Amino acid sequence: MKIAFIGLGHMGGGMAPNLAKAGHEVRAFDLVAEAVQHAVDAGCSAAGSAGEAVKGAEVVITMLPAAKHVRAVFEGDVAPNAAPGTLLIDCSTIDVASARDVGEAMQARGFDFLDAPVSGGIAAAAGGTLTFMVGGSDAQFERARPVLEPMAKAVIHAGQLGAGQAAKICNNMILGATMAATCEAFVLAKKLGLDLQTFFDISSKASGQSWSMTSYAPVAGVGPDTPADHDYEGGFAAALMLKDLKLAAEAAHQVGAFTPMGAKAEELYQRYVGAGGGNKDFSGLINMIDDSSKTAQK
C-alpha cells in the first residue's frame, strides 16, 4: 500500500519505519532533513514536500505538534494534492473541536478522515506497540485498522469523529495527575526513611499500584528501566504533558466538567516547564517536588 507519512519527530520517526517494515511503500516528509534521512535509512523514501508525499498515496498519516499545524497541512498540502477517497489519519494530539473541524472539512471534499491519537511514548512508537484511540465511522475504522496495526499493540475504536482525541486527553489527564501523586509518594517515602525499592515492591503490589508506579517509576534504579535511569532524557517530554493537560482543561471548561485534580496537575507541570524542565521526561517532576519539599523544611 502507498502511504504518505508527514511529521517525523520523536513519535512519527518511530512509527513510519514500522509501516515500511510491514511491506508498505512509505513516502515520508518532515521539515527537518535529519528526520527524513532517519526514515529513509529505516526503509522509507523521501518526499520533497508534504504535497509531494501525498500525491498518489492511498493513505495519508500525519503526526504533527499542534492543531494549527494539522489545519495548515490538511488544508494547504493534503486536500489540493490527494485523490478523492484517500484515507486520511491524523495521529496528532489536538483539541476535539479542531479534530472535528478538520475531519468534517476533509470528508466534505470526498476523503475518509479519522482522528487517531496514540499512547505509549517514544519506545512504543519505535517498537510498534502504541495504543491507537480512533475516532470515525465503523467503516472508516475497519479501513484504517490494517494500516495502524503494524504500529500498535492495540487499535481501539473510541467512537465517532473526535472521540479519539477525547479519549486521549482524558487518559493523559489521569496519567499527569497519577504521576504527580506517584512522585509525591516517593519523596515522602524517602523522607520517612523507607528504602525506595522496598516501597516500590509494596506499592506496586498494593492499592497504590498504577502504571506510573509499576511501569514508569520516577526514581532511578527502581522497577523497570525508565527515563529516570537516564537523567530523565527521552520518554514523554514534560512540555507535551503540559500541552495535553491544557487540552483537557479547555475541554472541561467547554463542557462544564469539574476536574480539580487535572487542574492541579496542570499547575505543577506549568511550574516544572517554566523552571526549564520542558524537554525532560514528565516523570522528572519528582525533582521539582523534592526541591520544593527541601525548601518547605527551611
Buried (B, 14 or more C-beta within 10 A) or exposed (E): BBBBBBBBBBBBBBBBBBBBBBEBBBBBBBEEEEBBBBBBEBBBEBBEEBBBBBBBBBBBBBBBBBBEBBBBBBBEBBBEBBEEEBBBBBBBBBBBBBBBBBBEBBBEBEBBBBBBBBBBBBBBBBBBBBBBBBBBBEEBBEBBBEBBBBBBEEBEBBBBBBBBBBBBBBBBBBBBBBBBBBBBBBBEBBEEEBEBEEBBEEBBEEEBEBEBBBEBBBBBEBBEEBBBBEEBEBBBBBBBBBBBBBBBBEBBEEEEEEBEBBBBBBEBBBBBBEEEBBEBBBBBBBBBBBEEBEEEEE
